[in-house]
Amino acid sequence: MINTLFKSFLFLLSYLPLFVIFAINNFGNVLFLFFSVFSIFVFVGSLILFISAKKNAEVKFIPFERVESQNVRLLDYIFVYILPFISFGGIKELISFALIVFIVGNIYVKTDLIAINPVLSLFGYSIYKIYFMDGSEKSMRPVWLISKSITEGMKFKEFSKDIYVGMAGKK
């Protein structure tokens, strides 16, 4: 199972294009250096944690009942990408931006919305909501699935209670 650090990195990864845009918009000053280094740190850290979590997670077979594509939810990120085109007049705006990112990040990490990640979609992953019968509760339980494709009988790796990654191949 993944931990809060990994979830935090996945959240930051989802905003990586935003940090790169900030770096470009601040070319020639100290914020360029900050956002460039921060972007590289987030990308490398997320990549290492994602590969490690995918490698170490237990493989499961879950017969799902229903699948819903959630790729349209990636559009939720568009409003945030407008932010870099509003100029920073000083430290006050930068602190306000950091506070907003912290609050949104906290919500996304605690509610497992980190599965909705536009950067993962750039690497060919799609986001699904799958429903399966939870044996302990005898009811349908929805979970997020991050996968390049979805097929009947596929295996999953559990990242957290509500986030799974699809594995290639069949049971």
RAFEN-V54098 format. One record per backbone hydrogen bond with DSSP energy under -0.5 kcal/mol. CO is the residue of the C=O (numbers start at 0). NH is the residue of the N-H. If there is no record, write none. Layout:
co & nh
CO & NH
CO & NH
//
This chain:
co & nh
2 & 6
3 & 7
4 & 8
5 & 9
6 & 10
7 & 11
8 & 12
9 & 13
10 & 14
11 & 14
12 & 15
14 & 18
15 & 19
16 & 20
17 & 21
18 & 22
19 & 23
20 & 24
21 & 25
22 & 25
23 & 26
25 & 28
25 & 31
28 & 31
28 & 32
29 & 33
30 & 34
31 & 35
32 & 36
33 & 37
34 & 38
35 & 39
36 & 40
37 & 41
38 & 42
39 & 43
40 & 44
41 & 45
42 & 46
43 & 47
44 & 48
45 & 49
46 & 50
47 & 51
48 & 52
49 & 53
50 & 54
51 & 55
52 & 56
57 & 157
59 & 61
59 & 155
61 & 63
62 & 132
65 & 130
67 & 128
69 & 72
70 & 73
71 & 74
72 & 75
73 & 76
74 & 77
76 & 79
76 & 80
77 & 80
78 & 81
79 & 82
81 & 84
82 & 85
84 & 86
86 & 88
89 & 93
90 & 94
91 & 95
92 & 96
93 & 97
94 & 98
95 & 99
96 & 100
97 & 101
98 & 102
99 & 103
100 & 104
101 & 105
102 & 106
103 & 107
104 & 108
105 & 109
106 & 110
107 & 112
107 & 113
108 & 111
111 & 114
112 & 115
114 & 116
116 & 120
117 & 121
118 & 122
119 & 122
119 & 124
120 & 123
125 & 146
126 & 69
127 & 129
127 & 144
128 & 67
129 & 142
130 & 64
130 & 65
131 & 133
131 & 140
132 & 134
133 & 137
133 & 138
138 & 133
140 & 131
142 & 129
143 & 163
144 & 127
144 & 146
145 & 165
146 & 125
150 & 153
152 & 170
153 & 61
154 & 166
155 & 59
156 & 158
156 & 164
158 & 1
159 & 162
161 & 143
162 & 158
162 & 159
163 & 145
164 & 156
166 & 154
168 & 154
//
